[in-house]
């Protein structure tokens, strides 16, 4: 399969050349779709001007959406239903699908991209009134109990006592997810050009030797840069990136075979094996748990933004 970054003649753009307007990976990580809504994030949602512990809200943008780099004066927890959100925080890319959330500490600059038709849920935690702490951006296990509590706290008709009781339980059940669905970016100029190109086009199948020739460096230099910065070989890192992209495609309803082809795998079985090595389970098992199926078939009642 030819990579999506190739021009009609089959030639690839020169290494390091900018992507077409509106298609760059940017801080939202993946290639921006033409219909993407580009949004400026508010520092905090409405109602946060008064003292609060947790304030939550929900949105259904109705189209792919991207938030430019921003930070909040409170901790943020974001999670989704019926889709996925990809967030780029510092030198890591997090892919958040159903059952997982992302905790972004106060003041941490981040950007995100939401798939079409996804339901976006966010909760903000006052730093001085939050008795939990995480070491930087952290994937959170979105258990049914935690989701229900946060959706309950998004209501505006509960009294102060009920709110305080729900908030206390939230802190009891707020725990990191295992494994952490994070992709470490190289942060090394010898590898960054390759990483950014693969974020734009995960199906790019150039070998380590081809990349080295295009960049005018030795294959060993690139290999050492990836291994030192990420702990993975170039091949392992590209495989991990492709599986992160697969999470967004499969969350949107893409069939396993179609996702495999779009990501450059010659055989669907090879893709399934790669998914299992990175995520610990097959795509079918990952997305067809009883909870995920129930969530996809449920009506959440979130408001349109």
Secondary structure, DSSP 8 states (H G I E B T S, - for coil): ---TTB-TTS-B--TT----TT---GGG-S---TT-EEE---SS-TTTTS--SEEEEEE--SS-EEEEEE--SSEEEEEEESSEEEEEETTEEEEEETTEEEEE-TT--EEEEE-TT-EEEEEEE-GGG-----SSSEEEE--HHHHHHHHHHT-SS--HHHHHHHHHHHHHH--B-SS--EEE----HHHHHHHHHHHH-TT----HHHHHHHHTS-HHHHHHHHHHHHSS-HHHHHHHHHHHHHHHHHHTT--HHHHHHHTT-S-HHHHHHHHHHHHSS-HHHHH-SHHHHHHHHS-------
